[in-house]
């Protein structure tokens, strides 16, 4: 939802970065290790024995076709061409690959037959991960539902703000900073300065009843707001202040407020319910601040297309190709409180996260509401992330 886009949280489980496991090494390398200069985040698999088996994912197509259409909608906009080529992936490759995969889905083939068709028609690329061996940390994010109001009162006292007029952006939407009356640009103020000085007064979009819920909306990048008359409205990401994201969960662990093995969104909510006087102290340690806009319909990702439960992923858009078809191989909790099970599925790369950086991180959209939030909060697993692109010589439609 623009996954906070820029803020992809991570669900606060991801707020504590464990080390990336490498053979013979202690866990000390961060999952968010930057991509080396000049290197592409994806590596084409040339040994067919290393191509994953897609069969199980080929049995479940729920929501997949419409999510492909959302990516094609984005790629159909002239502005999308500005972000290609991405490595050796051209805009034309991206579009033709999605169209070919959609044709396979429409053909009605499933299971092992579809797996064979994919392997015959598509090249498979793998994220190099955090260790150059493909290790990727998968986490989850979601759209919360909060009570709110378009007007402040004794209950609703915590605002979410619209994008300010003085926020300067580049042609590609990158945040440049704060533009003054003479046109000069300086860094936009941090969360702490924004909240303590009231410089956004008059830009309030909606008011919430809980200060930490307002912060969760910032981290998730969107929310459903239940108004006093019972109706629901959607607020989505508009922009951010350009400051680096810093983990509040990490701060709580560092200060001994929550044990690292107990950190979760629900644990943070409980802590701040019992220690409301510390909310400002901790959330202001994160200088990133998000601005919102009212939206019609479902929550949207950073491509300004709807996000789909378990079909939309958020990655670092500076290194991964936007809107393209991905394949996830990891473990995930199938039920709330359940043990992680082997998971594989197709997804579209349609969102971005401020805490989702580098080739070793991927955030999976889990849906709307508390159950989605619980599942997202439990998702913190290593796995592999692949991308599929049509072979130049593929005979589309034959299998």
C-alpha positions as CSV (number, residue, x, y, z in Angstrom):
1,X,0.0,0.0,0.0
2,X,2.7,1.3,-1.0
3,X,3.5,-0.8,1.6
4,X,4.3,1.9,3.5
5,X,5.9,1.6,1.0
6,X,7.7,2.3,1.6
7,X,7.3,0.9,4.7
8,X,6.8,-2.5,4.4
9,X,7.0,-3.6,7.8
10,X,7.6,-6.4,8.1
11,X,5.4,-7.0,10.6
12,X,7.0,-6.2,13.4
13,X,8.5,-9.6,13.6
14,X,10.8,-8.4,11.0
15,X,11.8,-5.6,13.0
16,X,14.6,-7.6,14.4
17,X,17.0,-8.6,11.7
18,X,18.5,-12.0,12.3
19,X,21.7,-13.0,10.5
20,X,21.7,-14.7,7.2
21,X,22.9,-18.2,7.6
22,X,26.0,-19.2,5.6
23,X,27.9,-22.5,5.7
24,X,30.6,-22.4,8.4
25,X,29.7,-18.9,9.5
26,X,27.8,-17.7,12.6
27,X,24.6,-15.8,12.1
28,X,26.0,-12.4,11.6
29,X,25.3,-11.2,8.1
30,X,22.1,-9.2,7.8
31,X,19.3,-10.2,5.5
32,X,19.3,-6.7,4.2
33,X,22.9,-6.8,3.0
34,X,23.1,-4.3,0.1
35,X,23.4,-5.6,-3.5
36,X,27.1,-5.2,-4.5
37,X,27.6,-2.3,-7.0
38,X,27.1,-3.4,-10.6
39,X,25.5,-6.7,-9.7
40,X,22.0,-7.8,-10.8
41,X,19.7,-9.1,-8.0
42,X,18.6,-12.0,-10.2
43,X,20.6,-14.9,-11.6
44,X,19.4,-17.0,-14.5
45,X,19.3,-20.7,-13.7
46,X,21.1,-22.5,-16.5
47,X,21.1,-26.0,-14.9
48,X,17.6,-27.3,-15.3
49,X,18.1,-29.5,-12.2
50,X,18.1,-26.3,-10.2
51,X,14.8,-25.1,-11.5
52,X,12.1,-25.6,-8.7
53,X,9.2,-27.9,-9.1
54,X,6.1,-25.7,-9.6
55,X,3.6,-28.6,-9.5
56,X,2.0,-27.8,-6.1
57,X,1.6,-24.1,-6.9
58,X,0.1,-25.1,-10.3
59,X,-2.8,-26.7,-8.4
60,X,-3.9,-23.4,-6.8
61,X,-4.8,-20.5,-9.0
62,X,-7.0,-18.5,-6.6
63,X,-6.6,-14.8,-7.3
64,X,-3.7,-15.3,-9.6
65,X,-5.3,-14.4,-12.9
66,X,-6.7,-11.1,-11.7
67,X,-3.4,-10.2,-10.0
68,X,-1.6,-10.8,-13.4
69,X,-4.1,-8.4,-14.9
70,X,-3.2,-5.8,-12.3
71,X,0.5,-6.0,-13.2
72,X,-0.4,-5.8,-16.9
73,X,-2.4,-2.7,-16.2
74,X,0.6,-1.1,-14.5
75,X,3.0,-2.2,-17.4
76,X,0.5,-0.7,-19.9
77,X,1.2,2.8,-18.5
78,X,4.0,4.6,-20.4
79,X,5.5,5.7,-17.0
80,X,6.3,2.0,-16.2
81,X,8.9,2.0,-19.0
82,X,11.1,4.4,-17.0
83,X,12.0,1.5,-14.7
84,X,13.2,-0.9,-17.4
85,X,15.5,-2.5,-18.2
86,X,15.9,-4.0,-14.8
87,X,19.2,-5.8,-15.1
88,X,18.8,-7.7,-18.4
89,X,14.9,-7.7,-18.1
90,X,13.3,-5.4,-20.6
91,X,9.9,-3.9,-20.4
92,X,8.8,-6.0,-23.4
93,X,10.1,-9.2,-21.7
94,X,8.0,-8.3,-18.6
95,X,4.8,-7.8,-20.6
96,X,5.2,-10.8,-22.9
97,X,6.0,-13.1,-20.0
98,X,2.8,-12.1,-18.1
99,X,0.7,-12.4,-21.2
100,X,2.1,-15.9,-21.9
101,X,1.6,-17.0,-18.4
102,X,-2.0,-15.7,-18.4
103,X,-2.6,-17.7,-21.6
104,X,-1.4,-20.8,-19.8
105,X,-3.7,-20.2,-16.9
106,X,-6.6,-19.5,-19.3
107,X,-5.9,-22.8,-21.2
108,X,-7.1,-24.8,-18.2
109,X,-4.0,-26.9,-17.7
110,X,-3.2,-27.6,-14.1
111,X,-0.8,-29.5,-11.9
112,X,2.1,-31.5,-13.5
113,X,0.9,-30.6,-17.0
114,X,1.2,-26.9,-16.2
115,X,4.5,-27.4,-14.4
116,X,5.9,-29.0,-17.6
117,X,4.6,-26.2,-19.7
118,X,6.2,-23.6,-17.5
119,X,9.5,-25.4,-17.5
120,X,9.4,-25.6,-21.3
121,X,8.4,-22.0,-22.0
122,X,10.0,-19.9,-19.3
123,X,13.4,-19.2,-18.0
124,X,13.8,-19.2,-14.3
125,X,15.8,-16.5,-12.4
126,X,16.6,-16.7,-8.7
127,X,17.3,-13.9,-6.3
128,X,20.9,-14.0,-5.2
129,X,19.6,-13.5,-1.7
130,X,21.7,-12.2,1.2
131,X,24.5,-14.6,0.7
132,X,24.8,-15.0,-3.0
133,X,23.3,-18.5,-2.6
134,X,19.6,-17.4,-2.8
135,X,18.7,-17.1,0.9
136,X,15.8,-14.7,1.3
137,X,13.9,-13.8,4.4
138,X,10.1,-13.9,3.9
139,X,7.9,-11.8,6.2
140,X,4.3,-10.7,6.1
141,X,2.3,-7.5,6.0
142,X,-1.4,-6.7,6.0
143,X,-4.2,-4.0,6.0
144,X,-5.4,-3.3,9.6
145,X,-9.0,-2.2,10.4
146,X,-9.2,0.6,12.9
147,X,-12.0,2.8,14.4
148,X,-11.6,6.4,13.3
149,X,-13.3,9.6,12.4
150,X,-13.0,12.5,9.9
151,X,-13.2,14.9,12.8
152,X,-11.3,15.0,16.1
153,X,-13.1,14.6,19.5
154,X,-12.3,13.4,22.9
155,X,-11.9,9.8,21.6
156,X,-10.3,10.4,18.2
157,X,-7.2,12.4,18.9
158,X,-4.4,10.9,16.7
159,X,-4.3,12.2,13.1
160,X,-3.0,10.6,9.9
161,X,-2.0,13.3,7.4
162,X,-2.3,14.1,3.8
163,X,0.8,14.7,1.7
164,X,2.0,18.3,2.4
165,X,2.3,20.8,-0.4
166,X,6.0,21.4,0.2
167,X,7.1,17.8,-0.3
168,X,9.3,17.6,-3.4
169,X,9.5,14.5,-5.6
170,X,11.6,13.5,-8.5
171,X,10.2,12.4,-11.9
172,X,10.2,8.8,-10.8
173,X,8.4,9.6,-7.5
174,X,11.6,9.5,-5.4
175,X,11.4,11.8,-2.3
176,X,13.8,14.8,-2.7
177,X,12.9,16.6,0.4
178,X,11.2,19.9,1.4
179,X,10.9,22.7,-1.1
180,X,10.9,26.2,0.4
181,X,9.4,29.4,-1.0
182,X,12.6,30.1,-3.1
183,X,12.6,26.6,-4.6
184,X,15.5,25.3,-2.6
185,X,15.2,21.7,-1.3
186,X,16.4,20.5,2.1
187,X,15.8,17.2,3.9
188,X,12.2,16.8,5.1
189,X,11.9,16.9,8.9
190,X,11.9,13.7,10.8
191,X,8.9,12.2,12.6
192,X,10.0,13.7,15.9
193,X,10.1,17.2,14.5
194,X,6.9,16.8,12.5
195,X,5.0,15.6,15.6
196,X,6.4,18.1,18.1
197,X,6.2,21.2,15.9
198,X,2.8,20.7,14.3
199,X,4.0,21.7,10.9
200,X,1.3,19.6,9.3
201,X,-1.6,21.3,11.0
202,X,-4.5,21.5,8.6
203,X,-3.4,18.5,6.6
204,X,-5.2,16.0,8.9
205,X,-7.0,13.3,6.8
206,X,-8.5,11.1,9.5
207,X,-8.3,10.7,13.3
208,X,-7.7,7.5,15.2
209,X,-8.4,6.6,18.8
210,X,-5.0,5.0,19.6
211,X,-1.6,6.4,19.1
212,X,0.0,3.1,18.4
213,X,-2.7,2.2,15.9
214,X,-1.8,5.4,14.0
215,X,1.9,4.2,14.0
216,X,0.8,0.7,12.7
217,X,-1.0,2.5,9.8
218,X,2.3,4.2,9.0
219,X,4.2,0.9,9.0
220,X,1.7,-1.0,7.0
221,X,1.1,1.9,4.6
222,X,-2.7,1.5,4.4
223,X,-5.7,0.8,6.6
224,X,-9.4,0.3,6.6
225,X,-11.1,2.9,8.9
226,X,-14.4,2.1,10.5
227,X,-16.2,5.5,10.8
228,X,-18.7,6.3,13.6
229,X,-21.7,5.6,11.3
230,X,-20.3,2.0,10.7
231,X,-19.1,2.6,7.2
232,X,-15.6,1.6,6.1
233,X,-13.2,3.9,4.2
234,X,-9.8,3.0,2.9
235,X,-6.7,5.2,3.4
236,X,-3.6,4.4,1.3
237,X,0.0,5.5,1.1
238,X,0.6,8.8,-0.7
239,X,4.2,9.5,0.1
240,X,6.8,9.6,2.9
241,X,9.2,12.2,4.3
242,X,12.3,10.6,2.7
243,X,13.9,9.7,6.0
244,X,15.3,6.2,6.6
245,X,13.1,3.6,8.3
246,X,14.2,2.5,11.8
247,X,12.6,-0.4,13.7
248,X,10.7,0.4,16.8
249,X,10.6,-3.4,17.6
250,X,14.4,-3.4,17.5
251,X,14.5,-0.5,19.9
252,X,12.2,-2.3,22.4
253,X,14.4,-5.4,22.3
254,X,17.6,-3.4,22.7
255,X,16.1,-1.7,25.7
256,X,15.0,-5.0,27.3
257,X,11.3,-4.1,27.0
258,X,10.5,-7.2,25.0
259,X,12.6,-10.4,24.6
260,X,13.8,-10.9,21.1
261,X,12.1,-14.4,20.9
262,X,8.8,-12.9,22.0
263,X,8.7,-10.0,19.6
264,X,5.5,-9.8,17.5
265,X,2.9,-7.2,16.6
266,X,0.6,-8.5,19.3
267,X,3.4,-8.3,21.9
268,X,4.1,-4.7,20.9
269,X,0.4,-3.8,21.1
270,X,0.2,-5.3,24.5
271,X,3.3,-3.5,25.7
272,X,2.0,-0.1,24.6
273,X,-1.5,-0.7,26.0
274,X,0.2,-1.1,29.3
275,X,2.8,1.7,28.8
276,X,1.0,4.3,26.7
277,X,3.3,7.0,28.1
278,X,6.2,5.5,26.1
279,X,4.5,5.4,22.7
280,X,5.9,8.7,21.6
281,X,9.3,7.9,23.0
282,X,9.7,4.9,20.9
283,X,7.8,5.7,17.6
284,X,9.8,8.9,17.3
285,X,13.0,6.9,17.1
286,X,11.8,6.0,13.7
287,X,12.4,9.1,11.6
288,X,10.3,7.9,8.6
289,X,6.8,9.5,8.4
290,X,4.1,8.5,6.0
291,X,1.4,10.6,4.3
292,X,-1.9,9.2,3.3
293,X,-4.7,9.6,0.8
294,X,-8.3,8.4,0.7
295,X,-8.8,5.6,-1.8
296,X,-11.7,3.8,-3.4
297,X,-11.8,0.1,-3.5
298,X,-9.2,-2.3,-2.2
299,X,-5.8,-1.3,-0.8
300,X,-3.1,-0.6,-3.4
301,X,0.6,-1.2,-3.7
302,X,3.4,1.0,-4.8
303,X,2.5,0.4,-8.5
304,X,-0.9,2.0,-7.7
305,X,-2.6,-1.4,-8.4
306,X,-4.7,-3.4,-6.0
307,X,-2.8,-5.8,-3.7
308,X,-4.0,-9.4,-3.5
309,X,-3.8,-11.8,-0.5
310,X,-0.9,-14.2,-0.9
311,X,-0.4,-13.0,-4.5
312,X,1.2,-9.7,-4.0
313,X,4.8,-9.3,-2.7
314,X,6.8,-6.3,-1.7
315,X,10.5,-6.1,-2.6
316,X,13.2,-3.5,-3.1
317,X,12.0,-1.9,-6.3
318,X,15.5,-0.4,-7.0
319,X,16.8,-3.9,-7.8
320,X,13.9,-6.1,-8.7
321,X,11.7,-5.8,-11.9
322,X,8.4,-4.2,-11.2
323,X,5.1,-6.0,-11.7
324,X,6.8,-9.3,-12.8
325,X,5.8,-12.9,-12.1
326,X,7.5,-14.4,-9.1
327,X,7.5,-17.8,-7.4
328,X,7.9,-18.3,-3.6
329,X,9.4,-21.3,-2.0
330,X,9.5,-21.2,1.8
331,X,7.5,-22.2,4.9
332,X,4.6,-20.3,6.3
333,X,2.1,-20.8,9.1
334,X,-1.1,-22.2,7.6
335,X,-3.2,-21.3,10.6
336,X,-2.9,-18.8,13.4
337,X,-0.6,-20.3,16.0
338,X,0.2,-23.2,13.8
339,X,3.6,-24.6,12.9
340,X,5.1,-23.4,9.6
341,X,4.4,-25.7,6.7
342,X,6.1,-26.0,3.3
343,X,4.7,-23.3,1.0
344,X,5.1,-22.6,-2.7
345,X,3.1,-20.2,-4.8
346,X,3.1,-17.8,-7.7
347,X,3.0,-14.0,-6.8
348,X,3.4,-10.7,-8.6
349,X,6.0,-8.1,-7.5
350,X,3.6,-5.2,-7.0
351,X,4.7,-3.4,-3.8
352,X,7.6,-1.8,-1.9
353,X,8.7,-1.6,1.7
354,X,10.9,0.9,3.5
355,X,12.3,-2.0,5.6
356,X,12.3,-4.3,2.7
357,X,15.8,-3.7,1.2
358,X,18.2,-5.7,-0.9
359,X,17.9,-9.1,-2.5
360,X,17.6,-11.0,0.8
361,X,14.2,-9.6,1.7
362,X,10.6,-10.2,0.6
363,X,7.3,-9.3,2.2
364,X,4.1,-11.2,1.4
365,X,0.7,-9.5,1.6
366,X,-1.6,-11.4,3.9
367,X,-4.9,-9.6,3.6
368,X,-7.2,-7.4,5.6
369,X,-8.0,-7.5,9.3
370,X,-6.9,-9.1,12.6
371,X,-6.5,-12.7,11.3
372,X,-4.3,-11.5,8.5
373,X,-2.3,-9.5,11.0
374,X,-1.8,-12.5,13.2
375,X,-0.6,-14.6,10.3
376,X,1.7,-11.8,9.0
377,X,3.2,-11.4,12.5
378,X,4.1,-15.1,12.6
379,X,5.7,-15.1,9.1
380,X,9.5,-15.0,9.5
381,X,11.0,-17.7,7.4
382,X,13.9,-18.2,5.0
383,X,13.3,-19.5,1.5
384,X,14.0,-18.9,-2.2
385,X,12.5,-16.2,-4.5
386,X,12.3,-16.9,-8.2
387,X,11.1,-14.9,-11.2
388,X,9.8,-16.3,-14.5
389,X,10.4,-14.8,-17.9
390,X,9.3,-16.2,-21.3
391,X,12.1,-17.9,-23.2
392,X,13.0,-16.0,-26.5
393,X,12.4,-19.2,-28.4
394,X,9.3,-20.3,-26.6
395,X,6.4,-21.6,-28.6
396,X,3.6,-20.1,-26.5
397,X,0.5,-22.2,-26.0
398,X,2.1,-25.6,-26.7
399,X,2.5,-28.1,-23.8
